[in-house]
């Protein structure tokens, strides 16, 4: 309602330039009541929709679906950089295309902010990948990094978290393209090696700082304020409660990515009860979550193993395996077309940067990138640097889900390679196919919940009964179902007795 139906910025009589001074809901950014959500490109797309089709929802939904299709195509194309041409790239693309967590972003019109941000996020990342592959060999390389910076700016103008692509680009350059370990970064700085790498990272850092500085200045140098019901943990007087709850919420978000069985249009109020004591059993989930992330990051950054993998086969110390495939010790994955060693390639006159294109990142490299893609875009929603107006929002996971899909794919690939028996390999492959099918079926079911307001609010009763019953009461009242609306309002007040609007409506 606020983003489209009552947003004056969408009307033709409103000067279009107002979009760049107002927030997502049409309120002046410097106004004390502004939400501070600065997404002018998304609002501009709504205005174009409004100019073409008015308030007919069909056109708005069509644009969302087309954007999601474009994002899926770009993500699959980026996966090819990591997995090469083959079914692993296809699996990553299918996981992203079918994941139920995307339903809110695609089926809910305001979720277009996340889809548009992800589109330019991937365009920026692909431009930077092109910059890395042409650096030192083509004068156009700096044009690619300029394009990456412009796309990052566009991504941020769709939604704030888009600016995090600059950090992901730096991770790609250091850990995937150059395959450096942590200790090698310090050594390279000290010995002044890879100066072009650090110059590129410097450009990314400078551009990111400039974008954030302008963004903060434009919103009046003040963070937004939210009500207690939007983010109960942020309003809590107890430091322990705030800390335990904020550390637990990422765990809950990861579970929604892994097992999106229970989804809701709204996770505010008491949908996720606050963690008020150390002996709350949910803290075990928090400990397991962060321990797992740290172990995964540690072994990936360390990345020293005598057992390597090449072309889907296990190799020891770079020696030739039983099937006759020769592997260089520093190359853990190659494309299937490459069957000769680095030495023979160099003998044939190929340059170093051309040889680098022929090899694919190792498992450790992809895990590092996947973790960064999962974590970094989610950081703005963690309440670590500033409070946000929600507890959990499924649409916020649209961009981080790319890291999740890559992580699942590389994990499945590692299991497939390690499996010695054909039966086990088939089991891994069939299990992955089943996961994709179940994700797709859940997406279809979840889309049914988004068909109209009544179905959507009924589907959220299990997660957030107070908000869901209250909204459902409003819908039933508008349908002149007075007795049912009264029952819905009373149910809402049963779960949260201090809701003034519900008392007024009743």
Secondary structure as UniProt FT lines:
FT   TURN            2..6
FT   HELIX           8..10
FT   TURN            12..13
FT   HELIX           16..20
FT   TURN            24..25
FT   TURN            29..30
FT   TURN            32..33
FT   HELIX           40..53
FT   TURN            54..55
FT   HELIX           57..83
FT   HELIX           87..98
FT   HELIX           100..102
FT   HELIX           103..107
FT   HELIX           109..111
FT   HELIX           112..134
FT   TURN            135..137
FT   TURN            139..140
FT   HELIX           141..158
FT   HELIX           160..164
FT   HELIX           165..171
FT   HELIX           172..177
FT   HELIX           182..191
FT   HELIX           195..218
FT   TURN            219..220
FT   TURN            228..230
FT   HELIX           232..235
FT   HELIX           239..258
FT   TURN            260..261
FT   TURN            269..270
FT   TURN            278..279
FT   HELIX           282..302
FT   STRAND          307..310
FT   TURN            311..312
FT   STRAND          313..316
FT   TURN            317..318
FT   TURN            322..323
FT   TURN            329..330
FT   STRAND          333..334
FT   TURN            336..337
FT   HELIX           342..347
FT   TURN            348..349
FT   HELIX           352..358
FT   STRAND          359..360
FT   HELIX           363..375
FT   HELIX           376..381
FT   TURN            382..383
FT   HELIX           394..396
FT   HELIX           397..418
FT   HELIX           422..449
FT   HELIX           453..459
FT   TURN            460..463
FT   HELIX           465..478
FT   TURN            479..480
FT   HELIX           482..495
FT   TURN            497..498
FT   HELIX           500..505
//
